[in-house]
């Protein structure tokens, strides 16, 4: 179960709204959504949460690039909304490298077997190929790290320190809203 909220800072404090992400497919779409809600190009926060698994905060300040924090990147990678936040830049990858690798893998069968033929190294349990070991995952450049990822200072100037952000787990939005002084407006949309 997902929940998404948008908090826009105004002269009078924060305005909150729950946010539908059905039409959001990219970080650019999410950033545009935030900018549309912005009053005088002030700060907008988008909070996305998958219950008991992970949460993410995207901060948009005017025309600046979005700043992103994700509580558990590996959990977010298994989510369609999480994948939106896990950009190549955030993961420290060369932009577009994953697309190039996927295209090459489609052109060339990298395991050396012909289509339709079983691999010679099929295991006795009937599963094709060799088992993936922990060391294989450590060497995988496409692996997503477990744990927090992104801009730890994304909320520091708004009242939530890096240390406090790292300690948040479930129902983080309530604690974030408390730190921002936006608990009442958030409660109205939750």
Secondary structure, DSSP 8 states (H G I E B T S, - for coil): -EEEEEEEEETTEEEEEE---TT--SHHHHHHHHHHH-STT-EEEEEEEETTTEEEEEEEETTS--EEEES-HHHHTTSHHHHHH--HHHHT--TTHHHHHHHHHHHS-TT---TTS--TT--TTS-SS----HHHHHH-TT---SS-EE-TTTTGGGT--HHHHHH--TTHHHHHHHHHT-HHHHHHH-
